[in-house]
Amino acid sequence: MEVVLTGNPNCGKTSLFNRLTGLNQQVGNYPGITVSKKVGSIAIGSRQSKINDLPGIYSLYAGSEDEVIAVNALLDFQKQEKPPLTLCMVDIQNPHKNLLLLSQIIELGLPVIGVFNYRKKTTDAEVDNWIAKLEAKYKIPFRAVNASSGEGVNELKQTLEKSFGEQAQLGQKNETIAAFTSWITDANATTGSGLVLKITKDLRARLEDIDRSFPLQSNQEIEDKNSSKDSDNKTSNLDQLLMHKFWGYIIFGILLILIFQAVFTWSAYPMGWIEDGFGVLSSVFQNNLPSNFFTNAISDGIIPGLAGVLVFVPQITFLFLFIALFEESGYMTRVVYLMDRLVRPFGLSGRSVVPLISGYACAIPAIMAARTIKHPREKLITMLVVPFMTCSARIPVYTTLIALMVSSEATVGIFNTQGLVLFALYLFGAFMSFLTALAANTVMKNKGRSLLIMELPNYKVPSFKNVLITIYEKSKSFVLQAGKIILLISIVLYLLSNIGFNETFSKIEANEPEFVAQFTPNELAQIKLENSLIGQMGKFIEPAIRPLGYDWKIGISLITSFAAREVFVGTMSTIYALEDAGDDTSSIVEKMQSDKDESGNPRYGLAVVLSLLVFYALAMQCLSTVAVMRKETGGWKWPSIQFVVSTGSAYLLALIVYQALS
């Protein structure tokens, strides 16, 4: 049996989904499109059932692509011989607004259970009163839950178990269903003014009917309504500060600085444990397994490559923690509204801010999130500039390079210098996003603009469980996606580093006494790597990257990084492990710090590090992002322009930085 969860945005739907599924959920895409969906598994009695979490909608009259997808999903379910059981969320703080969607779903003929989401201060009498009136009006079962605390969830599961055997009786099918379904479909596909007027009259009639059906009948309800007004007043007072045209930006900037400080300071210990653990693991393989190709491939290739990325999971986890807290508390919506004033001159809208902020996690879902932008031009500009935002894949690169030029002990007043540099890099990425948006806005013809219309939810204490699930899902996604790529590239790198066709490589492989005797084991490992196929590939592109201050080893990392940015650290870890003949278990930062160029100077001086930071901040080094852009724009034109502009600007600015500082 299948369950569908639907409701208005900000009604507690995600919290209930997390309560029902826990960690038994996954994110996928709807067939044929790139919009993500959440599907989970819940235990109902003795059976496991699938539950689908649809995007939030206010009614069956869709206004954005996300809403169209949710509505179409409901229409598709209605056509099934045995449609899934639908849970429609109703927020007790805004019941009248939520009931329109509920009435429409009932008219579709779907089997429905109404789920009342109440708050901590809601009384039992109020809940019972609402449920009694709603069940009398809609002739469907209603259950009350507190999605934040989990109260009532077990009772809801019991109702689901009972309803599975009575599903045929839950739907209110009648002769008007087919006509209603057709009318809704036409409404979402047509923009005629006559139809719009018809829909508006219907909406007004339904809302008036709902208002007349539920008059305030008791002093308790009046007190509860006044309590709700008090809560709204507190929210309004807080908004006057957090959304102030001056102090709002100052507070947001301070919060960002504190976040980046925490990313460095709080994660230091778990990063050290992970790094030490992988060092021990590599030594175990070297010391306890036969010395052969496969053992060396694991200890010198796969383990260093994976360690180079997984060591940064604590930092990524803390970043996701703060993003989740912003979203759960309701502050993220305020940031969107606040930033709308700033982004308008750049050809963007307030709705563009959600994809841009999402870009701090990953550009792929951020580009998908641009589907909510109704204006085609603003949507395209948003998708083009999202990759400039500092995604989580850049964190391993940034923190490694920052550690090369700034000591972990360095401070500026009370702030850690490394954290300030990371904050500056995030600002640089945002600056380049807006600069590119301004250029695109100037080039593209302006055919009007959209208006920002959005709901500001009340502030609330974040759900600890929701935050943990968000961190788990985001971190797991990063580890699995990065891990697959790193594992593959580590194996390929090891194979290419052990294959060579020139004379020097052949002498080392043949272990010629006269030649081998001239060098130490570490020197032989370095010479072998340089003369291998992967070394020759780096040498081949070295003339093109030498003006940027890069050598052939960095060149190898640049090549592999175009699959995914985070591969840079894993590649460098593998290269230096191979170059050190596997006997150096120090961190990748220590190995890179000790590397010298032909003149005996540090290979990674200030000019080289800053040049690399600029290159990785701008270059389009994510094949998955390119693929999603092609899917979203319907061709290769805009992804190609995006790739050329971003990578070309990365090379040019990195060149300017190195030449100016060297």
C-alpha positions, 0 to 999 in steps of 0.5 A: 500500500502506498501513502501520499503526503501533501499540504500547503508550504510551511504546514509541518509536512516535512516534519511529519514525513521525517517523523514517519520515516526517520532515516528510511528515506531517499531523494530521487527525481520524478520520471523524465524531470529533474525536480527532486522528490522524497520517498520513504518507508514506514512500518504500518502494522506488520507491513512496510509501506511507501510514502511520497512527500509531494512539493507544497501547494496551496491549491490544485491551481498550479502557479510554478513548475514545482506546483504543476508537478505536485498537482499532476502527481495527484491527478495521476494517482486519481486515475489509478484503479487503487489510488494511494491513501492521501494524508492532507496536512492542515496547520491549526494556525492557518486552517482556513487557508489549508482547507481549500486544498483539502476540499479539492483533493476530496473532490478528486475522489482520492481516499483522504485522511486529514491530519491536523498539525497543532502546536505546543500551546494548543489545547485538547478542547480546541483540537477536538472541536476542530476535528468534530466540525471538520469530520462533520463537514467533509465526511472523512477521518481527521487525526491530530499530530504535533509534527515537531514533538511527535505526539499523535504520530503513533495514533496516526499510524494506527489509523493508517493501518485500519484505513488500508482495509477500508480504503474504498470507503474513504474516497468521495467519488461521484459523477462530478469527479471526471469533470472536476479533474478535467477542469483542474487540468485545463486550468493549469494549462490555460492562461485565458482571462475568462478562466482566471476569473472563473477560478477566482470566483470559485476560490472566493466562494470556497473560502467564504463557505469555509469561514461561515462553517466555522464561526468562533463559538467559545471563549476558549477559541477566542483566547486561542485566537488572541494567543495566536495574535500574540505569537504573530506580534512577537514574530512581527517585532523580531522581523523589525530587527532581522529584516531591517534595511540596515541591521538585517544585513549586519546581523546576517553578515555576523551570523555568516562569520560565526558559521565559518569560524565554527566550520574551522574550530569545531571540526578540528578534532574529528578531522584529526581523528579521521586523518589518523584513522586512515593513516593507521588503516594504510599502515595496516594494509602495508604491514600485514598483506603481501607487498604486491600490486593490489596491496599497494593500489589500496594503501597508496592509491585508494585509501589516500584518495578517499582520506583526502576528501572524507577528512573534510566531512566534519566541516561539511556537516557543520555547514549543513547544520547551520543551513538546516537551523536557518531553514527550520527556524523560519529565518531562511525565508526572511533572508530571501525577502531581505536579499530581494532588495539587493538582487533586483538590479542584477536581473534576479528576484527574491525567488532567485535567492533560494537557489543561490543559497542552496548553491552553498550546498550543491549546484545541482539541486540549486539549479533544480530549485530555480524551477520555482522562478516564473519569469523565464529570463530571471530563471535562466540568469539564476541557473547560469550564476548558481555554480559561482556560489561556494558549494560544499565540494569546494570546502576540501579544496579551500581548507587545504589551500588555506592551511598552506598559507595561513597557520591554524593558530593565526587570529585577527582579534577574537577571530580565527584567520583561516575562518575569515579567509574562508568567509572572504572566499564565500563573499568572492563567489557571491560577488562573481555570481552577481557580477555575472548576473549583471553582465547577463542582465545587460546582454539579455533583453528585459521583457518585464520582471516578476514580483516576489510574493511569498509567505513568511512563516512564524519563527519556531524552535528547530526540530532536533530530529529534523535537523539531524535527518537533514545533516545525515541525508546531505552528508551521506549524499556528499560522501556517496557521490564524492566517494564513487568518483574518488574511488574510481579516479584513485584506481585510474590514477594508480593504474596510470602511474604504474604504466609508462613507455619511456626509457627511464620508466622501463629502467625503474620497472626492470630494477636495473642495478646501475640506474637504481643505485643512483637514487634513494627509494623516495627519489625513485618513486618520484622519478617513476611517477613523473615518467608514468602515463599520468605524469606525462599527461601532466607534463603535456599540459604544463606549458599551458598552466605554467604561467599560472604557477602550476607544475605537472602535479597540479596539472594532473589534479586540474584534469581530474577535478573537471569530473568534480572539484573535491577530487583535487585533494584526493588526487594530490593525496594519491600523487604524494603518497605514490611519490613518497613510496608509501612510507610517509603517513603525514597529512596532505597539507604537510606533504604539500608544504614540504614540496620544493620547486626547482629553485628550492623555494616552496612549491605552494607559495602565496602567489600559487595558492591564491591563484589556485583559490581563484581558479577553483572558485570560478572554473566549471569543474562538475560534469553533473552540473553541466548535465543538469543545465543541459536538461533544464535548458533543453540543449547544449547552448547555455551549458556551453556558454556557461562552461566557456565563460566560467572556465575562461574567467577562472584561467584569466583571473588566476593568471592575473593573480599569480603574475601580480604576486610572483 
